[in-house]
Amino acid sequence: MLASRYNEVLVVFSLIVAILASYTALDIAGRVSTAQRGARLAWLAGGALAMGTGIWSMHFVGMLAFSLPIELGYDLWLTSASLLIAIASSTFALWLVCQRELPWPRLAMGASLMGAGIAAMHYTGMEAMRMVPGIVYDPAWFALSIVVAVLASGAALWIAFRLRWHSTWVVFSRAGASVAMGCAIVGMHYTGMAASQFPEGSYCGAANSGIDTGWLSILVIMAALSVMATTLIISVLDSRLEQRTASLASALSKANSELMQLALYDNLTKLPNRMLLADRLGQAIEKARREHKVFAVLFIDLDGFKAINDAYGHHLGDLLLVEVTQRIRGSVRGQDTIARLGGDELILLTEIGEPTDAAKIAGKLIETIRQPYSIEHHELFVSASVGIAVYPDDGLAPHELLVNADAAMYHAKEQGRDGYCFFENSMNANAQEQLRLLQDLRHALERDELRLHYQPKLIAPDGPIIGVEALLRWQHPERGLLSPDQFLPLAEKTGLIVPIGNWVLDEACAQIQRWRAAGHTSWNIAVNLSASQFAHAKLIDSVRTALQRHGLEAHNLTLEITESTAMRDADSSLAVLEQLAAMGVGISIDDFGTGYSSLLYLKRLPANELKIDRGFVNELGQGGDDAAIVSAIIALGRTLGLKIVAEGVETPEQQKHLTRLGCNLLQGYLLGRPMPAEQLIECYGETPA
């Protein structure tokens, strides 16, 4: 037999090529597994080409490392055929490892077919030498090379299948696996070479007509490195693009989720907002209509929430609202919908068997909400007024159900709060009536329908008159003259109270200036400020503008605020009142004795007048404690250097009693009813001499 030998450098290079081919195969397997359907076929074809070329290149580098004492060459067609066999085997291998599962029977069959393909590639490449006489193969070594090919293929398939998904350590895992696979492939090649024997006198039939080994070595090396390098570069670039795409997709998904949260959920309580509630209501109506079921809409409004918000600030009010919603969540079923419309208005959408179920739910909610709250070292109390509308009796559309539940809730408030009411048709009629009145009120200013009446304030016991209190009336074109209690609550609720209050302030200043011009220079005028008007940012500017417009001195104007309004946010109230006092405007604390005043703050308020609430005056002389309370208020006012005004004086007995107790000024029907300016002049306004 001819003696053979190997070039150690090329042997090492063949091992390197085998390792690179293995790494390329593992990386491409990962790309094929994670690619979309269209891109998967492209990666499968490109990967098969790169992997097949790599294995074939390793084989022919090994062939180039082999030499005999004769000139060698390789047949072009058989060499090409061996390359196609390598690519075909690689295609099958990649397809197999990219399946969803790889059970052991399928792995064994795949290893056998791929091993046979690699062996066919190897021995076809050997035949490309066209040795004469033919190569003699040792049966034992030949069989061993087939076994090695099958085992190496099985190991390669199993490793590729396990490492096809991306993970934190996948690069290091693939590197180690590539070394093992490369060694297995090289072991198969050199086992096959060991099976080859060349008889004495043999010569290579492709030495002169085939591919020259020098050119073949350059071709193989360049082809192997180019294909594998290109494939790996594309794979790395695709991986980075995939990561960036995934990162962008994740960011977009997160942004979309946040936008959806902002669009459909309340930012404070995380409850569904009005938009999502409308959708849930629509779904509930469709389900109830389809399955002939009944559900209830509970409109929940917190009693006393505004007072807490004003007294302690919006921060504490928000915390309280969150605590209330958490209690409601814990009191209802998971399938129920709780939504926030805004402010302290909440909606509960719940499926019921009969209306009494809604009553039980409402009662449970009211009891839960009524319990005290401890927030930032403050013990707070609120209650709930609940209106109930039931589908389909109380409405067939979402808007109709909400409007009717709202009407029922207001009826619950009118009945004393801290309770619930079912909707009745009469409530709807009242709600529509209120809506029409509100629409008329919006035009009352521009149509010049508002009027001021003036009630005299007299020095106790019976005069003379030293001033008046301006009281608002509405000359409605159809309903006649309306008193404030018929429309001011609507104005307060809708925000109309601020422009109306500014009109009252301006008209009162104009009227007192007209009286002063007529000679009544000792008169002054008192104007009531609503809570909303007092809290408005432009109050100071409005007062200053009214005084300047009519040339009125500030001390001729007195602003009356209730004790409760002054004490809601005492520090803010103090700052506003000090600015008004600095202008010279008089400050009167109205309805004194009915609120929750603190003497610590009261003595700091720049007030110059206290008005005793008519509730205490009404009971004077009836043997109760009111005389003692009025006496205490008068004593307190004198201690603080304040004038004392008693309102609601209707009987001579009250007049005498209040005068004896020390009141400075009296006001009431006994002394003079509210009247238009012209009538007041007729009764009290003879021009001074």
TABELJO-V899158 format. One record per backbone hydrogen bond with DSSP energy under -0.5 kcal/mol. NH is the residue of the N-H (numbers start at 1). CO is the residue of the C=O. Records with the same first field share a line. If there is no record, write none. Layout:
NH=CO + CO
This chain:
2=198
5=67
7=65
8=6
11=7
12=8
13=9
14=10
15=11
16=12
17=13
18=14
19=15
20=16
21=17
22=18
23=19
24=20
25=21
26=22
27=23
28=24
29=25
30=26
31=27
32=28
33=29
34=30
35=31
40=36
41=37
42=38
43=39
44=40
45=41
46=42
47=43
48=44
49=45
50=46
51=47
52=48
53=49
54=50
55=51
56=52
57=53
58=54
59=55
60=56
61=57
62=58
63=59
64=60
65=61
66=62 + 63
67=5
68=70
69=3
74=211
75=128
79=75
80=76
81=77
82=78
83=79
84=80
85=81
86=82
87=83
88=84
89=85
90=86
91=87
92=88
93=89
94=90
95=91
96=92
97=93
98=94
99=96
107=103
108=104
109=105
110=106
111=107
112=108
113=109
114=110
115=111
116=112
117=113
118=114
119=115
120=116
121=117
122=118
123=119
124=120
125=121
126=122
127=123
128=124
129=126
130=127
132=203
136=197
137=135
138=195
142=138
143=139
144=140
145=141
146=142
147=143
148=144
149=145
150=146
151=147
152=148
153=149
154=150
155=151
156=152
157=153
158=154
159=155
160=156
161=157
162=158
163=159
164=161
170=167
173=169
174=170
175=171
176=172
177=173
178=174
179=175
180=176
181=177
182=178
183=179
184=180
185=181
186=182
187=183
188=184
189=185
190=186
191=187
192=188
193=189
194=190
195=191
196=193
197=136
199=197
202=199
203=132
204=71
205=130 + 203
206=129
207=204
210=206
211=74
213=72
216=212
217=213
218=214
219=215
220=216
221=217
222=218
223=219
224=220
225=221
226=222
227=223
228=224
229=225
230=226
231=227
232=228
233=229
234=230
235=231
236=232
237=233
238=234
239=235
240=236
241=237
242=238
243=239
244=240
245=241
246=242
247=243
248=244
249=245
250=246
251=247
252=248
253=249
254=250
255=251
256=252
257=253
258=254
259=255
260=256
261=257
262=258
263=259
264=260
265=261
266=271
270=266
272=338
273=264
277=273
278=274
279=275
280=276
281=277
282=278
283=279
284=280
285=281
286=282
287=283
288=284
289=285
290=286
291=287
292=288
293=288
294=352
295=391
296=350
297=389
298=296 + 348
299=297 + 387
300=298 + 346
301=385
302=344
303=383
305=302
308=304
309=305
310=306
311=307
312=308
313=309
317=313
318=314
319=315
320=316
321=317
322=318
323=319
324=320
325=321
326=322
327=323
328=324
329=325
330=326
331=327 + 328
332=328 + 329
336=333
337=349
338=336
339=347
340=272
341=339 + 345
342=345
345=342
346=300 + 344
347=339
348=298
349=337
350=296 + 348
352=294
357=354
358=354 + 355
359=355
360=356
361=357
362=358
363=359
364=360
365=361
366=362
367=363
368=364
369=365
370=366
371=367 + 368
373=380
375=373 + 378
378=375
380=373 + 378
383=303
385=301
386=419
387=299
388=421
389=297
391=295
394=390
395=392
401=397
402=398
403=399
404=400
405=401
406=402
407=403
408=404
409=405
410=406
411=407
412=408
413=409
414=410
415=411
416=413
417=412
421=386
423=388
427=424
428=424
429=425
430=426
431=427
432=428
433=429
434=430
435=431
436=432
437=433
438=434
439=435
440=436
441=437
442=438
443=439 + 440
444=441
445=441
447=443
448=445
449=444
450=444
451=473
453=471
454=675
455=469
457=467
458=666
459=464
460=664
463=459
466=457
467=457
468=524
469=455
470=526
471=453
473=451
474=482
475=449
476=474 + 480
480=476
482=474 + 480
486=483
487=484
488=484
491=487
492=488
493=489
494=490
495=491
496=491
497=491
498=495
499=495
500=496
501=497
502=498
503=499
504=500
505=501
506=502
507=503
508=504
509=505
510=506
511=507
512=508
513=509
514=510
515=511
516=512
517=513
518=514
519=516
520=515
521=519
523=520
524=466
525=556
526=468
527=558
528=470
529=560
534=530
535=531
536=532 + 533
539=536
542=538
543=539
544=540
545=541
546=542
547=543
548=544
549=545
550=546
551=547 + 548
552=547
556=553
557=554
558=525
559=586
560=527 + 558
561=559 + 588
563=590
566=562
567=563
568=564 + 565
569=565
570=567
573=569
574=570
575=571
576=572
577=573
578=574
579=575
580=576
581=577
582=578
583=579 + 580
584=580 + 581
585=580
586=554 + 557
588=559
589=609
590=561 + 588
592=589 + 611
594=591
599=597
601=598
602=598
603=599
604=601
605=601 + 602
607=605
608=587
609=587
610=643
611=589
612=610 + 645
613=592
616=613
617=613
618=614
619=615
620=617
622=619
624=619
629=625
630=626
631=627
632=628
633=629
634=630
635=631
636=632
637=633
638=634
639=635
640=636
641=638
642=637
643=608
645=610 + 643
646=665
647=612 + 645
648=667
649=667
650=648
655=651
656=652
657=653
658=654
659=655
660=656
661=657
662=658 + 659
663=658
664=644
665=644
666=458
667=646
670=649
671=649 + 668
672=668
675=454
680=676
681=677
682=678
683=679
684=680
685=680 + 681
